[in-house]
Amino acid sequence: MIQSREDLSLARRVVVKIGSSLLADADTGIRLDVIDHLVDEVAALMAAGVQVAIVTSGSVALGRVRLNWLDRELAVHEKQAAAAIGQPELMNAYSKAFERHGLSVAQMLLTKDDMRNRRRYLNTSNTSETLFSAGVVPIVNENDTVVVAEIKFGDNDSLGALVGLVVEADLMVMLTDVSGLYDKNPAKHADAQRIGVIEHLSEEHVAMAGDAGSSFGTGGMASKLVAARVSTRGGVGAAIISGKEAGGLSRLLAGEDEGTLFLCGEDRQSKRKHWITEVLRADGQIYVDAGAANALLNEGSSLLPVGITAVNGVFDKGDCVEIIGAGGVIAKGLCNYTAEEMRLIMGHSSDEIESILGFHDFSSVMHRDNLVITVDMEDIASSAAVVESRV
């Protein structure tokens, strides 16, 4: 895991996410000069033994330019049409740039449904492994020609983080038009300082980010911090660097003070738990009392029916549901009983399950191995310490 800048030189598999703000141009449609210098850097890394996957934005932006749809908000079907026009042009540009280095590229178009389905998730992983073994560069984009809101990643920062998990990368790098995270907006404050390394991503850092993206992109700095948190929790280091100048990626991988690096903590989630946390959509909610919340948060326990106070939604065994405590969502996981069954056994001890349902599959309604705490325990500890100091 990446736990210092020195570890970057040991990275052997990297996901590079390239934003629309770097690639798209209102006049020409695509910045071929940017693609060329980024591809040169990627090719140099590959020659040094580093495997690289690229997550690219730009298809919708390029389509907007070709259709002259720059000055208005697009409907969903118009975005899909723009993506259909822009995607081939985008892939053609990458293909020609990598051909100069004797390298081939492969297109991988994904939606969240591909990640939610365990079989398709594993197929994506297997495909990427085959491409890496063949020396081919996977180029990943969201499948914007078919995507709708409920299966959309939201922005390619999030996609980059999930691809990092799928391909078991060491590092996920977000190339953008700024040099990293600053303690204040550098466009407005001359004394703004870049933050070089972040060991633990806190709400204070999120507050520094704002939420504005470029006219082409959908993700601002805030979305990049969310992606960094997703990435590092899964054991994949993350970095934000400028893609405007040549050499930034190479300097970062050499361990130099480039951009902002997010280190992996000790709370690395297993791939299965990361899939539950970041990919699966919750089909319902389970409300728990203070005792159950404490057992989940502080004792690493499974969720027992006695601690449930209410059940919301319609879901089946094995579906993903959220666990709600007094302060909101505290966990997420795969349930052992249906919503209807849970309503019958909630508030009862595990010993009573068989007499109520007529069968007893599990003593817990959600086993700790299929359950992920979604609140930041460091933030909870810090808040508790503040409260205690005031008493």
N, C-alpha and C positions, 0 to 999 in steps of 0.2 A: 504493500500500500504506500501511497505518497504521503509521507509524514514530515517531509522537509524538502527544501529546494534541491538538496543534494540527491534525493531519491529520483528526481526527474531524469537524470542521466541513465537510470536503470529501466525506464519505461520501454517496453517492447511492443505495446499495442496502444494506439492513440486514436481517438475520435476527434475530428476537426470539424466544428460547426461554423459555416460561413454565412453571414447575414446578408439580407437583401440590400442593406444600406451600403455594403461594399460592392456588390455585384451589379446592381441595376443602375442604369443611367437614363435620364429623361429624354435624351436626344438619340443615343445609339441603341438603347435597349439593354445592352450588356457591356460591362467593363472587361474587355478581353485582356487588357494589360494587367488588371488585378488577378484574373484567373491564371494568367501566365506566371506571375511571380509567386503566387501561392502554390501552384502546381510544381514549380521549380523546387520550392522548399520541401514539399511533400516527397518528391522524387529523391531528393538528397537524403531525407530521413530513411526512406525505404532502402536506398543503397547502403545505409549504415545498419540495416537489420531491423528497423522499426516498421511494423505493420500499421497501415493507416486506413481508416474509413472516413469518408467525407459525408457530413450531413449538410445539405445545401438548401438555402432558400433561393428565391428568385423566379420561379416559374410563373406565378401570378403577376409579379411585377413586370416581367418581360412581356407577358401577354397584354397587360394594360398598355404598355408602350406601343406594341404593334397595332392594337386596336384603337389607339388614341383615346383611351378611357382614363385619363390621368386626373381630371379635375372634378370627379364626382364619386360618391359612394357606390360600390357595386353590389348588386343583389347576388344571392348565393349562386344562381345559375350562371350569372355573368363571370363570377370568380372562377367557377369550374371551367367555363369556356376559355377564359384567359390562361388558366393553368394548362389546358390541353394544347394551346398554341405555344406557350412559353417553354414547356418541359422538353420537347425535342430539341429546341434551339439551345437550351441550357446544357443538355447532355452532349450535344454535338460540340459545344465549346470545350467541355471537359475532355472529351475523347480526343480532339485534335491537340489539346495542350499536353496530354499525357503521351500521345503518340511520339512527340519529340524526344521522349525519354525511353521509348520502346516499351511502354506500359499500356495495358488494356484496362478498361473500366467496365463496371457492371451497374445497371440501374436497379435499385430496390425501392419500390413505392409502398408505403405503409400507412395504415390507419390504426387508431386505438383498438379497434375490434381485433386486428391481427395480434396485438399484444395481450388482450384480455383472454383470448382463446389459447389455452396452454399448448395445444398441439401446434397451432400456427406460430406461437412464440418460439417453440423449440425448433420448428422448421426454419424460421428466420435465423436462429442461432447456427443451425447446421449449415445453411446456405452460406452464411458469412465465413464460417470456418473453411469451407471448401474454396471460397474465393481467395481468402488469405493464403491458403496452401498453394494455390495456383499462381500467386503473385499478382492477382487482379485487385484493383482498387474498387471497393464497394462505394457507390455514390447513392446516398439515401435521401429521399424527400418524402414529405407527406403526400398521399395520393389525393391531391386537391380536386381532381376531376370527378371523384365520386363522394368525397367527404361531406358530411353534414355535421351540425353542431355537436350532437351527442357522441360522435366518434372522432372528433377533431382534437388534435393534441393542444391546440390553442396557439402555439408558436413553435418554431423549430429549436428553440433553446430546450424546451421540454423534450422534444423528440431526440435531441442530441444526448440528453441525460439518459433516456431509456435505451437508446442504441448502445451507449457505453456499457450498460448493464448486460444487454443481450449478447454483445460480442466479447464480454469479459475484458474490457479495456483496462489499462492502468491509469489513463488520463483522458479527460474530455476537455478540449480547448474551444472556447467561444471566441471567434474572431469578429471584431466589430469596429466601429469608427471612433472609439475612445480607447485610452491606454490602460483601462482598468477601473476599479472602484475608487472614488475619491471621497474624502470626508465631507466635501461640499461640492456644489456644481462648479466645475472648473471654467465653464463658459461665463459665469457670473462673478466668480471670486478668484482674483489673481493669486491668493495665498492658499488655494486648495491643494491638499496633499494626497498623493496616491497612496493607497494602502497596499503594501507589497505582499503580505502574507496574512491570511485569516485562519486561525486554528479552530475557532468555533464560531460559526455563523449565527449571530444574534439578531434580535429585533432592532437593535440600535443600528446595525449595518443595513438592514432592510429600509429603515427610515432615511438613510442617506441616499437611497437609490432613486427615489421618484418613480415615475411610471411612464414617461414619455418615450415613444419609439420614433423612428424616422418616418418620413412620408411614405416610404415603400414598405418598411418592416412592420411587424405586429408586436415585436417584443422589445421593451426598453430594458433598462438596467434591472428593474425589479424582477422581471421574468428571468433574467440571467442568474440572479441570486436564488430564486426558487429552484432553477435547474441545478445550480451548484449544490444546494442542500440535498436534492434528490440523488445527485451523483455521489457525493461524499458519503452519504448514509449507506450506499450500496458498495462502498469500498473502492470507488473510482475517484481519483483526485480530479479537481476542476480548476480551470484558469480562464481569466478574461484578459485578452490582449488586443492590441490594435492590429488590424490587418492592412492598414494603409501603407505601411513601410515594409520593404523587403527585409527579411532576416529575423523578424520577431519570433516566429515559431521555432527557428533553429536556436536562437538565443535562449528561449524558454526551456527547451529540452536540454540545453547545455547547463542549466542550473543558474543562469544569470538572473539579475533582478529585473525581470520583464513582467509587466502587467500585474494582475492580482492573482495569487495562488491560494486555493482553498484546500486545506489539508484534510485527510481522512482521520476521523476520530477513532476511538476504541469501540464505539457502538455500531460497528459495521453489521448491517443486516444480511441475512442469508438471501440468496437470489429468490427463493420462494417467498419470503416475507417482504422483500422489496417489490415483488410482483403484486402482492396483495395490497401494499401500501400505496403504490404510485400508479398502478394501472387499472385495477379492478374498480368498477362502479358499484357503490353500495346500493343494494336493493331494499334496504330497510334499516330501522334503528331499534336498538335495545337500550332501554333506560335502566340504570342501576343505582342502588343506594350508596351511601358513603362507605359502608363496609366493603362492598364489592369493588368499588373504585380503588380503595386503599390496597386491597389484595392484588388487584391487577397492576397498579402503578408501583407498589413498593415491595411486593412479595413474590412477583413473578408467577402468580397463580393462574389457573384456568378459570373461566367464568362458570359459576354454578347457578342453577335456577333460583336458589333461595335469595340471591341478591338482585333479582330482576324486579323492577317496579312497573314497567310498561313495555309493550312491543308495538312498533309501528311498521306498516307496510305488509306486502305479500311476498314471501320468499320461500324457497325450498331448501332442503338439506344440501349443504355444500355451497350455498350462495354466500356472497359477501355482504356483511352488514356492519354498521357502525355501532359502537358502544358509547352511550351518552351519559356523562356524569353531571354533577351540579354545575360545572363550569363550561360544559359543551362536550364536543367529541374528544374522547380520550384514547380510543383504540378502534381497530378495524380488523375483521377476520372472517373466517369461514365457519358457518354455523353447523351444528350437529343435528338440529331439529328444524322442522318447518315453523313458520310464523304461527300457524294455528296451534301446533303442539306446544310451542313456547308459552302462548297465552294460557294454556291449561296448567302448565307446571310452574309458571313463574311464582316466586314467593314460597315455594315448597322445597323441602330438602331433597337431595338426590335419591335417598332411600324410598321416596314416595313416587318416583317417576313411573315405575312399573304398575303400581296400583291405579295411577291416574290414566296412563296411556294404554296400558295393557301389554307393554313391552318396555325393555330397558336397553337401548343401544349404547348410550354413553352416560356417565355420571355427570359430565359437564355439558353445557350447551355450546361451549366453544373451548377447544383445547388450547393450551398456551403455545403449542407448536404451530398452530394455525392462526395466531393472534399477534397483532403488532401494535405496540403503543405508539400513538401518533402525536402526542404532545411532547415537547422538548423537556426532558427531565432536568437538564441544567437550568433552563429558564424557571421551572417550577421550584427548584432548590433555591435559586437566587431570590425569587419572589417571597418564598417562605422565610428566608433569612432577613429580608427587609421588614416583613411583618413582625417577626420575632424581636427585632431590634427596637421596634416602636412600642412594644408592650411593656 
